């Protein structure tokens, strides 16, 4: 049950924390995004300096440049005195279109966080941070290992009346603001798998960023299935239900009590509470149970592919069956052992984009190839031609 609330609270919360996201810091301290972030930190200091933590859900930087991470470091050094610790995860803008390990080194140097995913306990409450393991353009890729780790963590000291809090950059499909099909700003590749895990732990509360959708929009909070979820807007700039950009800077102040979690939307620039984004989540959470066999929102799952044979002749067609495709994915044929990357781009011999075939699941056929005799890899390319989701090796032999 969720109810609209007034701002006043009589009892003392068990734990308090702040949620911000999508700061998009650029390499100039005078840029609007950097100034908005500084203003948000000042507002937090004025209103909740005794919070246990500030949770940043990714897109720290606008373009993932080293100079932008250095500016983030400078802002944190100059403007976090008197504030609680900040816990970071990263977003697609922090890691995309570049060498993933290099981007992670920038992230670690700037924040001190050296793991792609991790958890912390505060006042007996569990805080879990998830992160992509591939530098995809717009999406998160959560490995089977990470998902298994998450399920174990959610079971750790689990109590139905005590929520765990999850922070992950991209929202799940058809949940919070901007993630609906008509907008398309979801992007967790293992959408089905993560929803399935959450459905086993309905007391979980999930905060996501990425969409920039302003607080108070439709589906700012979602609790129809799986778990309670909140879209956290952005401190840099906002987006509206009319699908247009809007100036602004917003985030959440969260207070956790024995029988409820109070989530209060904050306008950092106006220094006011957002009445249409102020909620109370009753504990224990009452999330409807769904049947995964017929749930229409469990269509996007872990990317997989199969090819029809392992050995082809030079004039054979190659048939690929795939699942979990999103936006402009492609399948490309490369020389065996090729490593697509943004640093040293390797152009596929031939490729087919899935948005011209079907999504999320489908079948495509490479025809008229005439590949020379040799060894090749079929690579599932995620969103750009330089990121890899999966590969299968095959051989081409002569017609004789």
C-alpha positions as CSV (number, residue, x, y, z in Angstrom):
1,X,0.0,0.0,0.0
2,X,1.3,3.5,-0.9
3,X,-0.3,6.7,0.3
4,X,0.2,10.4,-0.3
5,X,1.6,12.0,2.8
6,X,2.2,15.3,4.5
7,X,5.8,16.5,5.2
8,X,5.6,16.4,9.0
9,X,6.9,13.3,10.8
10,X,6.6,12.7,14.5
11,X,8.9,9.7,15.0
12,X,12.6,9.5,14.4
13,X,13.6,7.5,11.3
14,X,15.8,4.4,11.7
15,X,17.9,5.5,8.7
16,X,17.9,8.5,6.3
17,X,19.5,8.8,2.9
18,X,19.5,10.9,-0.2
19,X,19.1,9.7,-3.8
20,X,20.6,11.6,-6.7
21,X,21.5,10.6,-10.3
22,X,22.6,11.8,-13.7
23,X,24.8,14.6,-12.6
24,X,26.4,14.7,-16.1
25,X,29.4,16.7,-14.9
26,X,31.4,18.3,-17.7
27,X,35.0,19.4,-17.6
28,X,34.1,23.0,-16.7
29,X,33.0,23.9,-13.2
30,X,31.0,26.8,-14.7
31,X,28.8,24.5,-16.8
32,X,25.1,24.3,-15.9
33,X,25.3,20.6,-15.0
34,X,28.3,21.1,-12.7
35,X,26.7,24.1,-11.0
36,X,23.4,22.1,-10.6
37,X,25.3,19.3,-8.9
38,X,27.1,21.8,-6.5
39,X,23.7,23.4,-5.7
40,X,22.2,19.9,-4.9
41,X,25.1,19.2,-2.5
42,X,24.5,22.5,-0.8
43,X,20.8,21.8,-0.5
44,X,21.5,18.4,1.0
45,X,23.8,19.9,3.6
46,X,21.2,22.5,4.6
47,X,18.3,20.0,4.9
48,X,19.8,16.6,5.9
49,X,23.4,16.7,7.0
50,X,22.7,13.8,9.4
51,X,21.7,11.4,6.7
52,X,23.6,8.1,6.6
53,X,24.5,8.4,2.9
54,X,24.0,10.0,-0.5
55,X,23.3,7.4,-3.2
56,X,24.4,8.4,-6.7
57,X,22.9,6.1,-9.4
58,X,25.2,6.8,-12.3
59,X,25.9,9.1,-15.2
60,X,28.3,10.9,-13.0
61,X,29.8,12.4,-16.2
62,X,28.4,13.6,-19.4
63,X,30.8,11.9,-21.8
64,X,33.0,9.7,-19.6
65,X,36.1,11.8,-20.4
66,X,39.0,11.7,-17.9
67,X,38.8,15.5,-17.5
68,X,35.1,15.1,-16.5
69,X,36.0,12.5,-13.9
70,X,38.7,14.9,-12.7
71,X,36.1,17.7,-12.4
72,X,33.9,15.3,-10.4
73,X,36.8,14.7,-8.1
74,X,37.3,18.4,-7.7
75,X,33.7,19.1,-6.9
76,X,33.6,16.3,-4.4
77,X,36.8,17.7,-2.7
78,X,35.5,21.2,-2.6
79,X,31.8,20.7,-1.7
80,X,31.3,17.6,0.4
81,X,32.5,18.9,3.8
82,X,29.8,18.3,6.4
83,X,28.0,15.8,4.1
84,X,27.4,12.1,4.7
85,X,29.5,9.7,2.5
86,X,28.5,9.3,-1.1
87,X,28.0,5.8,-2.6
88,X,28.3,5.6,-6.4
89,X,27.4,3.3,-9.2
90,X,28.0,4.1,-12.8
91,X,25.8,4.8,-15.8
92,X,26.1,4.3,-19.6
93,X,27.5,7.8,-20.1
94,X,30.4,6.9,-17.7
95,X,31.5,3.8,-19.6
96,X,30.2,3.8,-23.2
97,X,32.2,4.3,-26.4
98,X,35.5,3.7,-24.7
99,X,37.7,0.9,-23.2
100,X,35.7,-0.4,-20.3
101,X,38.6,-1.1,-18.0
102,X,40.0,2.4,-18.6
103,X,36.6,3.9,-17.8
104,X,36.4,1.8,-14.6
105,X,39.8,3.1,-13.6
106,X,38.6,6.7,-14.0
107,X,35.5,5.8,-11.9
108,X,37.6,4.2,-9.1
109,X,40.1,7.1,-9.0
110,X,37.3,9.7,-8.8
111,X,35.0,7.9,-6.3
112,X,37.1,5.3,-4.4
113,X,34.6,2.6,-5.5
114,X,36.6,-0.3,-7.0
115,X,33.8,-2.8,-7.7
116,X,31.2,-3.0,-10.5
117,X,28.6,-4.1,-7.9
118,X,28.7,-4.1,-4.1
119,X,26.6,-3.8,-1.0
120,X,26.7,-2.0,2.4
121,X,24.7,-2.2,5.6
122,X,23.6,0.9,7.4
123,X,21.7,0.8,10.7
124,X,20.7,-2.8,9.9
125,X,19.3,-1.9,6.5
126,X,20.8,-3.4,3.3
127,X,21.9,-1.2,0.4
128,X,22.8,-2.9,-2.9
129,X,24.4,-1.3,-5.9
130,X,24.3,-2.9,-9.3
131,X,26.4,-2.0,-12.3
132,X,26.9,-2.9,-16.0
133,X,29.7,-5.3,-16.9
134,X,29.9,-4.2,-20.5
135,X,30.4,-0.7,-21.9
136,X,27.1,-0.6,-23.9
137,X,25.8,2.6,-25.4
138,X,22.5,2.9,-23.5
139,X,22.1,-0.4,-21.6
140,X,23.3,-2.3,-18.5
141,X,24.5,-5.9,-18.8
142,X,24.2,-7.8,-15.6
143,X,26.1,-11.1,-15.7
144,X,24.7,-14.4,-14.4
145,X,27.3,-14.1,-11.6
146,X,26.1,-10.7,-10.6
147,X,22.4,-11.8,-10.6
148,X,23.3,-14.9,-8.5
149,X,25.1,-12.6,-6.1
150,X,22.1,-10.3,-5.9
151,X,19.8,-13.1,-5.1
152,X,22.0,-14.3,-2.3
153,X,22.3,-10.7,-0.9
154,X,18.6,-10.2,-0.9
155,X,18.2,-13.4,1.1
156,X,20.8,-12.2,3.6
157,X,19.2,-11.5,7.0
158,X,15.9,-11.0,5.1
159,X,12.8,-9.8,7.0
160,X,9.5,-9.2,5.3
161,X,8.9,-5.9,7.1
162,X,12.4,-4.6,6.5
163,X,13.2,-3.4,2.9
164,X,16.4,-3.8,1.1
165,X,17.3,-0.9,-1.2
166,X,18.7,-1.5,-4.7
167,X,20.3,1.2,-6.9
168,X,20.8,0.5,-10.6
169,X,21.1,3.1,-13.4
170,X,18.6,1.9,-16.0
171,X,15.0,1.2,-15.1
172,X,13.2,-2.1,-15.9
173,X,10.9,-2.2,-18.9
174,X,7.4,-0.9,-18.5
175,X,7.8,0.2,-14.9
176,X,8.8,3.8,-13.8
177,X,8.6,7.0,-15.8
178,X,10.1,6.9,-19.3
179,X,10.6,3.1,-19.3
180,X,7.3,2.4,-21.1
181,X,7.4,1.1,-24.7
182,X,6.3,4.4,-26.2
183,X,9.4,6.1,-24.7
184,X,11.8,3.2,-24.5
185,X,14.2,4.5,-21.9
186,X,14.6,1.2,-20.1
187,X,17.7,-0.8,-20.8
188,X,18.7,-3.7,-18.5
189,X,19.6,-6.5,-20.8
190,X,18.6,-9.1,-18.2
191,X,15.2,-7.4,-17.6
192,X,13.3,-10.7,-17.2
193,X,15.9,-12.2,-15.0
194,X,16.1,-9.2,-12.6
195,X,12.3,-8.9,-12.4
196,X,12.1,-12.6,-11.6
197,X,14.5,-12.2,-8.7
198,X,12.7,-9.1,-7.4
199,X,9.4,-10.9,-7.4
200,X,10.8,-13.3,-4.8
201,X,11.7,-10.3,-2.5
202,X,8.7,-7.9,-2.7
203,X,9.9,-5.9,0.2
204,X,12.7,-4.6,-2.0
205,X,12.7,-0.9,-3.0
206,X,14.5,0.0,-6.2
207,X,15.8,3.4,-7.3
208,X,16.8,4.1,-10.9
209,X,17.9,7.0,-13.0
210,X,18.7,7.2,-16.7
211,X,15.4,8.6,-18.0
212,X,15.7,12.1,-16.4
213,X,11.9,12.1,-16.1
214,X,10.7,14.9,-13.8
215,X,9.4,13.8,-10.4
216,X,5.6,13.9,-10.3
217,X,5.2,12.5,-13.8
218,X,3.1,9.4,-14.4
219,X,4.8,6.4,-12.8
220,X,7.3,8.3,-10.7
221,X,6.6,5.4,-8.3
222,X,5.7,1.9,-9.6
223,X,4.5,-1.0,-7.5
224,X,2.2,-3.0,-9.8
225,X,4.5,-6.0,-9.9
226,X,7.9,-7.3,-8.7
227,X,8.9,-4.6,-6.2
228,X,8.4,-0.9,-5.3
229,X,10.4,1.2,-7.8
230,X,11.2,4.9,-8.0
231,X,12.4,7.0,-10.9
232,X,15.0,9.4,-9.4
233,X,15.0,12.2,-12.1
234,X,18.3,14.0,-12.6
235,X,20.3,16.9,-11.0
236,X,21.5,18.0,-14.5
237,X,18.3,18.4,-16.6
238,X,14.9,16.9,-16.7
239,X,12.5,15.2,-19.2
240,X,8.7,15.4,-19.3
241,X,5.7,13.1,-20.2
242,X,5.5,15.1,-23.4
243,X,8.9,13.7,-24.3
244,X,10.8,17.0,-24.2
245,X,13.8,18.3,-22.3
246,X,13.2,20.7,-19.4
247,X,15.6,22.7,-17.2
248,X,15.7,21.6,-13.6
249,X,17.5,19.6,-10.9
250,X,15.8,17.0,-8.6
251,X,16.3,14.1,-6.3
252,X,14.9,12.3,-3.2
253,X,15.2,12.5,0.6
254,X,14.3,9.1,2.0
255,X,13.4,8.3,5.6
256,X,12.9,4.7,6.8
257,X,10.7,3.9,9.8
258,X,9.5,0.6,11.4
259,X,6.3,0.5,9.4
260,X,6.9,2.8,6.4
261,X,9.4,4.3,4.0
262,X,8.9,8.0,3.3
263,X,10.2,9.2,-0.1
264,X,10.2,13.0,-0.6
265,X,10.9,14.6,-4.0
266,X,13.1,17.6,-3.8
267,X,13.6,20.5,-6.3
268,X,17.3,21.5,-5.6
269,X,17.2,24.7,-7.5
270,X,13.9,26.1,-6.1
271,X,14.8,24.6,-2.7
272,X,11.3,23.2,-2.3
273,X,9.6,19.9,-1.8
274,X,7.7,18.4,-4.7
275,X,4.3,17.6,-3.4
276,X,3.3,15.3,-6.3
277,X,6.4,13.2,-5.6
278,X,6.0,12.6,-1.9
279,X,5.1,9.0,-1.0
280,X,4.8,6.7,1.9
281,X,5.4,3.0,1.3
282,X,3.7,0.9,4.0
283,X,5.7,-2.1,5.4
284,X,5.5,-4.9,4.8
285,X,5.1,-4.2,1.1
286,X,2.0,-5.6,-0.6
287,X,3.2,-6.3,-4.2
288,X,0.8,-8.4,-6.4
289,X,2.0,-11.8,-7.3
290,X,2.4,-12.5,-11.0
291,X,2.4,-15.6,-13.1
292,X,5.7,-15.5,-15.1
293,X,4.2,-17.8,-17.7
294,X,1.7,-15.2,-18.9
295,X,3.3,-11.9,-17.8
296,X,3.5,-9.6,-20.9
297,X,6.4,-7.6,-19.3
298,X,8.8,-10.6,-19.2
299,X,9.8,-10.5,-22.8
300,X,13.3,-9.0,-22.7
301,X,15.8,-11.5,-21.3
302,X,19.5,-12.3,-21.3
303,X,20.9,-12.1,-24.9
304,X,21.5,-15.5,-26.5
305,X,22.2,-16.8,-30.0
306,X,22.5,-20.0,-32.0
307,X,23.7,-20.7,-35.5
308,X,22.3,-23.5,-37.6
309,X,25.6,-25.3,-38.2
310,X,29.2,-25.1,-37.1
311,X,30.7,-25.9,-40.5
312,X,29.6,-24.2,-43.7
313,X,30.6,-24.3,-47.4
314,X,31.6,-21.1,-49.1
315,X,28.1,-20.5,-50.7
316,X,26.0,-21.6,-47.7
317,X,23.5,-19.3,-46.0
318,X,24.0,-18.8,-42.3
319,X,20.9,-18.8,-40.1
320,X,21.0,-17.1,-36.7
321,X,18.4,-17.5,-34.0
322,X,18.6,-14.9,-31.2
323,X,16.9,-13.6,-28.0
324,X,17.2,-10.4,-26.0
325,X,17.8,-7.9,-28.8
326,X,17.3,-4.2,-28.0
327,X,17.4,-1.0,-30.2
328,X,20.1,-1.2,-32.9
329,X,21.8,-4.5,-32.0
330,X,23.5,-6.3,-34.8
331,X,25.0,-9.7,-35.7
332,X,28.4,-9.5,-37.5
333,X,30.8,-12.0,-39.0
334,X,34.4,-11.4,-38.1
335,X,37.7,-13.3,-38.6
336,X,38.1,-15.7,-35.7
337,X,39.5,-14.1,-32.5
338,X,38.6,-10.5,-33.5
339,X,37.9,-8.3,-30.6
340,X,35.4,-5.5,-31.4
341,X,36.2,-2.4,-29.3
342,X,36.0,1.4,-29.4
343,X,39.7,1.8,-29.1
344,X,40.7,-0.2,-32.3
345,X,37.4,-0.5,-34.2
346,X,37.2,-3.7,-36.3
347,X,34.6,-3.6,-39.1
348,X,32.7,-6.8,-39.5
349,X,32.9,-8.6,-42.8
350,X,29.1,-8.3,-43.0
351,X,26.4,-7.5,-40.4
352,X,22.6,-7.3,-40.1
353,X,20.9,-5.1,-37.6
354,X,18.0,-6.6,-35.6
355,X,15.8,-3.5,-35.7
356,X,15.3,-4.4,-39.4
357,X,14.2,-7.9,-38.5
358,X,12.5,-8.3,-35.1
359,X,13.1,-7.6,-31.4
360,X,13.6,-8.8,-28.8
361,X,13.7,-12.3,-30.3
362,X,14.0,-13.4,-33.9
363,X,15.8,-15.1,-36.7
364,X,18.0,-13.7,-39.4
365,X,19.8,-15.2,-42.4
366,X,23.1,-14.2,-44.0
367,X,22.8,-14.9,-47.8
368,X,25.2,-14.6,-50.7
369,X,28.2,-14.6,-48.5
370,X,30.9,-16.4,-50.5
371,X,33.2,-16.4,-47.5
372,X,36.8,-17.6,-48.1
373,X,37.8,-20.9,-46.5
374,X,38.8,-20.2,-42.9
375,X,37.7,-19.7,-39.3
376,X,35.2,-17.1,-38.3
377,X,33.2,-15.8,-35.3
378,X,29.6,-14.8,-35.3
379,X,29.4,-12.0,-32.8
380,X,26.2,-10.6,-31.2
381,X,26.9,-6.9,-31.2
382,X,25.2,-4.7,-28.6
383,X,23.8,-1.4,-29.8
384,X,27.0,-0.4,-31.7
385,X,29.3,-2.4,-34.0
386,X,32.1,-2.3,-31.4
387,X,30.6,-4.0,-28.3
388,X,30.2,-7.7,-27.8
389,X,27.4,-9.6,-26.1
390,X,28.2,-13.1,-27.3
391,X,30.1,-15.1,-29.9
392,X,30.1,-18.5,-31.6
393,X,32.9,-19.8,-33.8
394,X,32.4,-21.6,-37.1
395,X,34.4,-22.9,-40.0
396,X,34.0,-22.4,-43.8
397,X,35.3,-25.2,-46.0
398,X,35.5,-25.5,-49.8
399,X,32.7,-26.7,-52.0
400,X,34.8,-29.8,-53.0
